[in-house]
Amino acid sequence: MIIFTLKKKMHPKNIHNIPYNFKELAASNPKLIPFVTISAQKVITIDFANNEAVLQLNRAILINQYGLSDWSIPNGYLCPPIPGRADYIHHIADFLKDNSVKSKVKGLDIGVGANCIYPILGSRIYNWKMVGADINEVAITSATKNIELTPDLKEHIEVRHQTDNSNIFKGIIKEGEHYQFSMCNPPFHSSEKEANKGTQRKLLNLGLATNSKLNFGGQANELWCNGGEALFIKRMIKQSVDFKSQVTWFTCLVSKKDNLRKIYKQLDKLKTTHKTIVMTQGNKQSRFVAWKF
């Protein structure tokens, strides 16, 4: 059987460095079967531009490789590429180890989304306790359902609704709680118009018509916010001061390298200790910033 080969090399501990075995994945999730095809290069693959195909692939991966009973997201919500999400988890684990964080790890995911993917991966890969927070009620309902579908996840993951859009940590972190880290994959566009332009670029790169649906979906709060990711992260840094005794390391993904200068300026202004961790996936680089007080 020919197996689709992943071209991107990720963290060495990332199980997604090896090819997808579509035979095993389809056996775990029969709904994937209609989307499995033979490419022009005679390899077994799926149409990664098809949002339903990507959704069923994710479902198969989570069932087959992470031991979930089931998983789903509402129509139109962000369907995350699991290999890249796992990379963030592995790099955080390395970072905590390198910085002598040895106690039982509890993490906080800001913007957990309907998919709840970071808490699921953190609990499954490293047995971490996780709290996921979001402002979107539909996302909270979906994330909670995804935890309930696999009962033992409830021992490791709690989902909390942020009811105040002006706050990031307040109302989520409870008195007396302590987290070894927080994480966030922030909305990186500054407006719906900018997000739509980004979608059109991706569609063109995929060779699709501009009226096609993007394969990973996404709601407003998942894709854009006023000021984009730079302003969101600066606000997060300001608000993190009030929780400096309850979170050992705050971390956040930064998708646009050009935003680092603004972020560093805010971090230096508040006299934080900060580091930037670069994550490489083939020719693509991403990064997260970590800081403490």
N, C-alpha and C positions, 0 to 999 in steps of 0.2 A: 504493500500500500504506500503510495506517495503521500507525504505529509507536508503541509504548508510550512515553510521555513521563515522564522522571524529574523529580520535583518538587523534589528536593533539590539545591541548589547547593553545590558542594564547592570544593576548591582549584582555582584557575583553570587549572592544568596537568593536572588530572585528566581523562582522556579520558572518564570516565563522567558528565561533565556533559551530554553529548549523549545523545539517546534510544537505547535498545537497538534495533538493527535485527535483529528476530527472523528475518527471511529469511536474512540472512548467518550469523547464529549457528546456526540450524538446519542450514544447509548444511555448517557446520564440524563440527557434532555432530548427526547424524540422530536420536540418542536423545532430543533435546530436542523433536522434532516432536510426539509424542503429547501433550505438555503445553502446547502453544501454543494459545490460545483467543481468542475475541473477547469482550470484556467488554460489560457492559450499556451502556457509553458508546461502544461501537463502536470500541474500540481493541484492537490486538493485544497480548496480554500472556500471562502464565502465572499459575497459582495460587501465589502466594508463601507460602501456608500449607502447601504440599505439599513435604515435605523432598526427595523424589526429583526434583521439578521444579526446585527450587533447586540441587540437586547438578548436574543436567544443564545448567542455565544457567551455573553456574560453570565447568564443563568446557568449554562452548562458548566462553565469554569468554576463558579461558586459551589455548585453541587458536587462536581467531580473532584476538584482539587482543594476545596476548603471545607468540605463536609457539611454544607448547608442542606436542609431538607427542601427548600424552595426559596425563591427570591423574585421580586417584581418591582416595577415602578409605574406610576400613572403615565398615561399618554402625554408626551410633550415635555417630560421632565428629563433632567440630565442623565444620560447613560454613560457612565465613566469608563474609560479604557483601563481595565484592571491592572495590566502590567506596569503602567506608569504610576498608578496609585500605590502599588506594592513597593515601588522604588522609594517613594517618600517615607514609607513606614520603615524600610530597611535602613535608610540613611539616618533617620531619627534614632533608631536603635544603636547604630554605630556612634552617633554623636553623644548619646547619653552615656554609653560605655566609656568613650574617650574623655568624658568630663566627670567620671567617677560617680555617676548616678547608679547606685547598686541596689537600692531598696526596691520593693515590689512596685512596679510601674503602674501609674494611673495617668491617663491622658485625657485631654479635652479637645474635641473637634468642633471648631467654630464654623457653622454652616454645614451641618452634617448632610443636608439634602435628603431627598426622598429615597436615594439609593443606600444611604448609611454605610458607604463602602469603606471609609477609613476605620471606623470602629470595628467593623467585621474583620477586616484584614489584621488590624492590630491585635484583636483578641485571638484570632486563629493562628497567626504566625508566631506571636511572642507571648500569648497568654496574658496580655495586658487587660486591666480594667479600663473601660472607656466611658466617657460621657459625651454625647453628641447634642449640639444645640442648633436651633434654627428659628427664624422668624416666621417662616411659612407654615401655616397650619396643615395644609395638604401634605407637605414634606414630612412634618412631624408624624402625621397619621400613617404615612407610607413607611417611614423608617421604623416606627414602632411595630407595624405589621411584619416587616422583614425580620425583626428580632423575634417576634412571637412564632414565626413559621419554623424556626429552629430553636426549640425550647431551651437548650443549654446556653444559648447566647445571652439569655436574660440574666445569667449569673455574672456576666462580664460587662454588659452594655446597658446604659440607661440613656434615654432620650428626653431632652428637656426643651420646652417651648420658650423662646425669648419673646416676651409680649411687648417690649419697649424697643422700637426701632433705633432709638438714640443710644442704646447701650449694647455693648458687646459682651462684657463679662458680668456686669452687675445684673443680678436677678438669675444668673446661671450658677456661678460659683457660690456655694453656700458657706455660711459661717463655720469655721473649724475644718473645712476641707483643704486638702493639699494635693496638688498635681505635680508630677515630675516634668510634664511638658504640656503645652497647648499647641495646636496645629490649626492651619487654616489654608484653604484654597480659595482665595477671594475672587469676587467678580472682577474681571480685569478691564472691561470696557467702561467708558464714561457715560454712555448714552445708548438708547435703543438704536439710533442711527448708526453709531460706530459699530455696535454689535452686528447689525445687518450687513454692514460693509465687510466685516470680518467673515461672516457667513458666506457672502458672495465670493470672496477670495478662496475660501476653502472649497466651495463648489466648483469653481473654475479649475483649481488644482486637481480635483478629483475627476475632471472632465465631464461634469454634470451640468444640466440646464440650470439656470439661475433661479428657476421657480421650484426646484427640487427641495425636499426636506433634508436638512443636515443630519448625518447619521447619529450624532450624540444628543440632539435635542437641547433643551434648556429653557428655563423660565427667566423672567426678568431679573429676579433677585440672584439667580445663579450666574448670569452673564454680564450684567452691568449694574453700576451704582453711580451716583453723582460724584464726579471727580475721578472715577476709575480706581484702579487698584492702588495707586500711589496715595491718594487721599484716604482711602479706606485703611491702608496699613498705617499711615501716620496717625489716624484716629485710634486705631488699635493700640499703637505704642503709647499714646497719651493716656488711654484708659487703663493700660496694664500697670501703671504706677500704683494704682489703688489696690492691686492684687499681687504686689511683688513678694509678699511674705507667704503667698498661697500657691504660687507657681514657680518652680525652679527655673525652667527655661520656657520662654515664649518663642514660638516659631511661626513663620508664615511663608508660603510660596510667593515668589516674585516672578511673574511671567515675562515682564519687560525689563531687560537689563538696564535700559536707560533710566528706569525709575530708582535705581539703587542710590544714586547721589542724593535725591530728596529724602529717601528713607534713612540713609546714614546721617544726614544732617539732623533729622529729628532724634535719632538714637543718641547722637553725640550731645545734643542739646540737653537731654535728660540724663546724661552721664551714665549710660548703660555700658555693660560689657557686651559686645556683639560680634558675631561671626557669620560668614556666608559660606554655605555648603553647596558646591556645584555638583549636579547630578547629570551624568552623560548617558544618552541613549542614541547610539550610533552617531550621526552628524548633528543631532539635536542636543542642546544643553538647556537644562532648567536649573533652578536654584531655590534654596530657601534661606531666609535670614533668621538667626536665632539670637535672642538677647535676654539678659537678666540684669537685675539691679544690685 
